[in-house]
Amino acid sequence: MTAATGPSSRAATIEALPPAPVELSGVSRWYGNVVAVNEVSFRLEPGVTGLLGPNGAGKSTLLHLIAGLLAPSAGSVTISGRSVFGDPGVYREIGLVPEREAVYPFLTGREFVEANATLQGLPDPASATQRAIAEVELTDVQDRPLAGYSKGMRQRAKVAAAFVHDPRILLLDEPFNGMDPRQRLHTMGFLRRLAEEGRTILFSSHILEEVERVADQVLVVIAGRLAASGDFRAIRRLMTDRPHTFTLRSSNDRRLAAQLLGEPFVTGVTLEDGLLVARAADFGAFSRAVAARAREADVTLYEVLPTDESLESVFSYLVRG
């Protein structure tokens, strides 16, 4: 993703740049009265971008629009300057890992991957299949039917099938679902290596830590709208530096409340339904300070819980911001 330039230089800058691998401009997609994606615009360059949002935010719809499986109801989706939907020639540049299983259970892993290599018209589909299967560490089980694979193994088979034709653009919808920790780390490293070779990778997730491990850039979507985009570290700071609410139980809530009010990052404390509720502007500072303040007040802490750390609350804050 590229930063905006001033009005005087914008036209010259755009003319100097080659067509973006992926560009969405004012894209909307609706189904009857249901709006799945609403006026979304962004530009992707080579590298790994995380598409982050809660379930139902519109992530899968965006990926299917980019893959050419859906036509936008409004706006345009282009790859290297060419409209995606209805142009089979563009599909050679795209690999898609859908969230749904999308596998034939009676095929072996090798047959499944080789079928995609054949459909892509590769000159040596068997060799390409072996390379892709080795990348996802399925060589030892490649001749077993997919029906006998675990969910994580099926995910890896889908990654191999999407990558077998060596596409410039890889789209992955919740790719780490079902993988064990070792395979998750292996696949993350594989995606990073592909990005370093100059490919454009967009993967969706509703898990912040997955995006943090892999992506340099991030798109945050909620309710079909783009809530934030840019460098992951900057977006992460927005998520961290927002107001936070904690509930606490202690041996003396009133004494602890008085002690906490002396901290500059504590914006308020109240007693609600027998619990102490504290509001803080800095999550980390509060977490570090609360135990020390309790000791100073000779108060025993029984419980400290953040009450607004769900992804939905984070995204809602970004939208409001």
C-alpha positions as CSV (number, residue, x, y, z in Angstrom):
1,M,0.0,0.0,0.0
2,T,1.3,3.4,-0.8
3,A,1.0,6.7,1.1
4,A,-0.9,9.6,-0.4
5,T,0.9,12.4,-2.0
6,G,0.1,16.1,-2.3
7,P,-2.3,17.3,-5.1
8,S,0.5,18.9,-7.2
9,S,2.5,15.6,-7.4
10,R,-0.2,13.0,-7.3
11,A,-0.8,12.8,-11.1
12,A,2.9,12.6,-11.9
13,T,3.5,9.9,-9.2
14,I,0.6,7.7,-10.6
15,E,2.0,8.0,-14.1
16,A,5.4,7.0,-13.0
17,L,4.2,3.9,-11.1
18,P,3.6,0.6,-12.9
19,P,0.0,-0.8,-12.5
20,A,-0.6,-2.1,-9.0
21,P,-0.8,-5.9,-8.7
22,V,-4.2,-5.4,-7.0
23,E,-6.3,-2.3,-6.8
24,L,-9.9,-1.8,-5.6
25,S,-11.6,1.5,-6.3
26,G,-15.0,2.3,-4.6
27,V,-15.9,-1.4,-4.5
28,S,-19.3,-2.4,-3.2
29,R,-21.0,-5.8,-3.3
30,W,-24.6,-6.4,-2.2
31,Y,-27.0,-9.3,-2.2
32,G,-30.5,-7.9,-2.4
33,N,-30.8,-5.6,0.5
34,V,-27.7,-7.0,2.3
35,V,-24.5,-4.9,1.8
36,A,-21.5,-7.2,2.2
37,V,-18.8,-4.7,1.1
38,N,-19.4,-0.9,1.1
39,E,-17.2,1.5,-1.0
40,V,-13.9,-0.1,-0.2
41,S,-10.7,1.2,-1.9
42,F,-7.1,0.1,-1.4
43,R,-4.0,-0.7,-3.3
44,L,-1.7,-3.7,-2.7
45,E,2.0,-3.9,-3.6
46,P,4.3,-7.0,-3.3
47,G,4.6,-8.2,0.3
48,V,2.3,-9.7,2.9
49,T,-0.9,-7.8,3.8
50,G,-3.2,-9.0,6.6
51,L,-7.0,-8.6,6.1
52,L,-8.2,-8.4,9.7
53,G,-11.8,-8.3,10.9
54,P,-14.4,-10.1,13.0
55,N,-16.4,-12.9,11.5
56,G,-19.0,-11.5,9.1
57,A,-17.0,-8.4,8.4
58,G,-16.8,-9.0,4.6
59,K,-13.3,-10.5,4.4
60,S,-14.3,-13.5,2.3
61,T,-16.3,-11.3,0.0
62,L,-13.3,-9.1,-0.6
63,L,-11.1,-12.0,-1.4
64,H,-13.6,-13.5,-3.8
65,L,-13.9,-10.1,-5.5
66,I,-10.2,-10.0,-6.0
67,A,-10.1,-13.6,-7.2
68,G,-12.7,-12.8,-9.9
69,L,-15.3,-15.2,-8.4
70,L,-17.7,-12.3,-7.8
71,A,-18.5,-9.2,-9.8
72,P,-18.5,-5.9,-7.9
73,S,-22.0,-4.3,-7.7
74,A,-20.2,-1.0,-7.9
75,G,-16.6,0.2,-8.4
76,S,-13.7,-1.7,-10.0
77,V,-11.3,-4.5,-9.1
78,T,-8.1,-4.7,-11.3
79,I,-4.9,-6.7,-11.3
80,S,-2.0,-5.1,-13.2
81,G,-4.5,-2.6,-14.6
82,R,-6.9,-5.3,-16.0
83,S,-10.4,-5.9,-14.7
84,V,-10.5,-9.2,-12.9
85,F,-14.1,-10.5,-13.3
86,G,-14.8,-12.2,-16.6
87,D,-11.1,-12.3,-17.7
88,P,-9.8,-15.9,-17.4
89,G,-6.3,-14.7,-18.5
90,V,-5.9,-12.9,-15.2
91,Y,-6.6,-16.1,-13.2
92,R,-3.2,-17.5,-14.2
93,E,-1.7,-14.8,-11.9
94,I,-3.9,-15.7,-8.9
95,G,-3.9,-18.5,-6.3
96,L,-6.8,-18.8,-3.9
97,V,-7.2,-20.7,-0.7
98,P,-10.9,-20.5,0.2
99,E,-12.1,-20.8,3.8
100,R,-14.5,-23.6,2.9
101,E,-13.1,-27.1,2.5
102,A,-13.4,-27.0,-1.3
103,V,-11.7,-30.4,-1.7
104,Y,-12.8,-33.7,-3.2
105,P,-12.6,-36.3,-0.4
106,F,-12.0,-39.2,-2.8
107,L,-8.9,-37.7,-4.4
108,T,-5.5,-38.2,-2.8
109,G,-3.5,-35.1,-1.9
110,R,-1.3,-35.5,-4.9
111,E,-4.3,-35.9,-7.3
112,F,-6.0,-32.8,-5.8
113,V,-2.9,-30.6,-6.3
114,E,-2.1,-32.1,-9.7
115,A,-5.6,-31.4,-11.0
116,N,-5.1,-27.7,-10.4
117,A,-1.7,-27.9,-12.1
118,T,-3.3,-29.5,-15.1
119,L,-6.2,-27.0,-15.2
120,Q,-3.5,-24.2,-15.2
121,G,-2.0,-25.7,-18.3
122,L,1.5,-26.3,-16.8
123,P,3.9,-28.2,-19.1
124,D,4.9,-30.6,-16.4
125,P,2.1,-30.8,-13.8
126,A,3.6,-33.8,-12.0
127,S,6.9,-32.1,-11.2
128,A,5.1,-28.9,-10.2
129,T,2.8,-30.9,-7.9
130,Q,5.8,-32.6,-6.2
131,R,7.4,-29.2,-5.5
132,A,4.2,-27.7,-4.1
133,I,3.5,-30.7,-1.9
134,A,7.1,-30.7,-0.5
135,E,6.7,-27.0,0.4
136,V,3.8,-27.7,2.7
137,E,5.3,-30.9,4.0
138,L,2.7,-33.4,2.8
139,T,5.1,-35.7,0.7
140,D,4.7,-38.6,3.1
141,V,0.9,-38.6,3.0
142,Q,0.4,-37.4,-0.6
143,D,-1.2,-40.7,-1.7
144,R,-3.7,-40.9,1.1
145,P,-7.3,-39.8,0.2
146,L,-8.2,-36.3,1.4
147,A,-11.1,-37.8,3.4
148,G,-8.5,-39.2,5.8
149,Y,-6.7,-35.9,6.2
150,S,-7.0,-33.8,9.4
151,K,-8.3,-30.3,8.9
152,G,-4.8,-28.8,9.2
153,M,-3.6,-31.2,6.5
154,R,-6.4,-30.3,4.2
155,Q,-5.5,-26.7,4.7
156,R,-2.0,-27.4,3.6
157,A,-3.2,-29.3,0.6
158,K,-5.3,-26.3,-0.4
159,V,-2.2,-24.0,0.0
160,A,-0.2,-26.4,-2.3
161,A,-3.0,-26.4,-4.9
162,A,-3.2,-22.6,-4.9
163,F,0.6,-22.3,-5.2
164,V,1.3,-25.1,-7.7
165,H,1.2,-22.8,-10.8
166,D,3.5,-20.2,-9.1
167,P,1.1,-17.3,-9.1
168,R,2.2,-13.7,-8.5
169,I,-0.8,-13.1,-6.2
170,L,-1.8,-15.4,-3.4
171,L,-5.1,-14.9,-1.6
172,L,-5.8,-17.0,1.5
173,D,-8.9,-17.0,3.6
174,E,-8.2,-18.0,7.2
175,P,-5.4,-20.2,6.0
176,F,-4.1,-21.3,9.5
177,N,-7.4,-22.9,10.7
178,G,-6.8,-26.3,12.0
179,M,-3.0,-26.3,11.8
180,D,-1.0,-27.4,14.7
181,P,1.6,-24.8,16.1
182,R,4.5,-26.2,14.2
183,Q,2.7,-26.3,10.9
184,R,1.3,-22.8,11.5
185,L,4.9,-21.5,12.0
186,H,6.1,-23.4,8.9
187,T,3.3,-22.0,6.7
188,M,3.9,-18.4,8.1
189,G,7.6,-18.7,7.1
190,F,6.6,-20.1,3.7
191,L,4.4,-17.0,3.1
192,R,7.1,-14.7,4.2
193,R,9.6,-16.3,1.8
194,L,7.1,-16.0,-1.1
195,A,6.7,-12.3,-0.3
196,E,10.4,-11.8,-0.3
197,E,10.5,-13.2,-3.8
198,G,8.2,-10.3,-4.9
199,R,4.7,-11.9,-4.7
200,T,1.7,-10.1,-3.4
201,I,0.0,-12.0,-0.6
202,L,-3.3,-11.1,1.1
203,F,-4.6,-13.3,3.9
204,S,-7.6,-12.9,6.1
205,S,-7.8,-13.6,9.8
206,H,-9.8,-12.7,12.8
207,I,-6.8,-13.4,15.1
208,L,-4.6,-10.4,15.7
209,E,-1.6,-12.5,16.6
210,E,-1.6,-14.3,13.3
211,V,-1.5,-11.0,11.4
212,E,1.2,-9.6,13.7
213,R,3.5,-12.6,13.0
214,V,3.3,-12.5,9.2
215,A,2.0,-9.1,7.8
216,D,3.8,-5.8,7.3
217,Q,0.7,-4.1,6.1
218,V,-2.9,-4.5,7.4
219,L,-6.4,-3.8,6.3
220,V,-9.0,-3.7,9.0
221,V,-12.6,-4.2,7.9
222,I,-15.8,-4.1,9.9
223,A,-19.4,-4.3,8.7
224,G,-18.1,-4.2,5.1
225,R,-16.2,-1.0,5.5
226,L,-12.5,-0.3,5.6
227,A,-11.9,0.9,9.1
228,A,-8.1,1.3,8.9
229,S,-5.2,0.5,6.6
230,G,-1.4,0.9,6.6
231,D,1.7,-0.2,8.5
232,F,0.8,-2.9,11.0
233,R,2.8,-1.4,13.8
234,A,0.9,1.9,13.4
235,I,-2.5,0.1,13.4
236,R,-1.4,-1.9,16.4
237,R,-0.6,1.3,18.3
238,L,-4.1,2.5,17.6
239,M,-5.5,-0.7,19.0
240,T,-3.3,-0.5,22.1
241,D,-3.5,3.3,22.8
242,R,-7.3,3.3,23.0
243,P,-9.3,3.6,26.3
244,H,-9.4,0.3,28.2
245,T,-11.8,-1.0,30.9
246,F,-10.8,-3.4,33.7
247,T,-12.9,-5.0,36.4
248,L,-11.1,-5.8,39.7
249,R,-11.9,-7.7,42.9
250,S,-9.9,-7.0,46.0
251,S,-9.9,-7.1,49.8
252,N,-10.7,-3.4,49.9
253,D,-12.0,-1.9,46.6
254,R,-12.4,1.6,48.0
255,R,-8.8,1.9,49.2
256,L,-7.5,0.4,45.9
257,A,-9.7,2.9,43.9
258,A,-8.2,5.8,45.8
259,Q,-4.7,4.6,45.1
260,L,-5.3,4.0,41.4
261,L,-6.7,7.5,40.9
262,G,-3.2,8.9,41.6
263,E,-2.0,7.3,38.3
264,P,-1.9,9.7,35.3
265,F,-3.1,7.0,32.9
266,V,-6.2,6.1,35.0
267,T,-9.1,8.1,33.6
268,G,-11.8,7.0,36.1
269,V,-12.8,4.4,38.7
270,T,-16.3,3.4,39.8
271,L,-17.9,0.7,42.0
272,E,-20.5,-1.2,40.0
273,D,-22.4,-4.3,41.3
274,G,-19.8,-5.1,43.9
275,L,-16.8,-4.8,41.5
276,L,-14.3,-2.1,41.1
277,V,-14.3,-0.8,37.4
278,A,-11.2,1.1,36.3
279,R,-10.7,3.0,33.0
280,A,-7.2,3.5,31.7
281,A,-5.6,5.1,28.6
282,D,-2.6,2.7,28.6
283,F,-3.3,-1.0,28.8
284,G,0.4,-2.0,29.6
285,A,1.0,0.7,32.1
286,F,-2.2,-0.2,34.0
287,S,-1.3,-3.9,34.0
288,R,2.1,-3.2,35.4
289,A,1.0,-0.7,38.0
290,V,-2.0,-2.3,39.5
291,A,-0.2,-4.9,41.6
292,A,2.3,-2.3,43.0
293,R,-0.5,0.1,43.9
294,A,-2.4,-2.7,45.7
295,R,0.7,-3.6,47.7
296,E,1.2,0.1,48.7
297,A,-2.4,0.2,49.9
298,D,-2.1,-3.1,51.8
299,V,-4.8,-4.6,49.6
300,T,-5.0,-8.1,48.3
301,L,-5.9,-8.5,44.6
302,Y,-8.2,-11.4,43.8
303,E,-8.9,-10.7,40.1
304,V,-8.0,-8.2,37.4
305,L,-9.8,-8.7,34.1
306,P,-9.9,-6.5,30.9
307,T,-13.5,-6.3,29.9
308,D,-13.2,-4.8,26.4
309,E,-10.5,-6.8,24.7
310,S,-12.6,-8.6,22.1
311,L,-11.7,-7.9,18.4
312,E,-15.2,-6.5,17.9
313,S,-14.6,-3.8,20.5
314,V,-11.2,-3.0,19.0
315,F,-12.6,-2.6,15.5
316,S,-15.6,-0.6,16.8
317,Y,-13.1,1.8,18.4
318,L,-11.1,2.1,15.1
319,V,-14.4,2.9,13.2
320,R,-15.4,5.6,15.7
321,G,-11.9,7.0,15.5
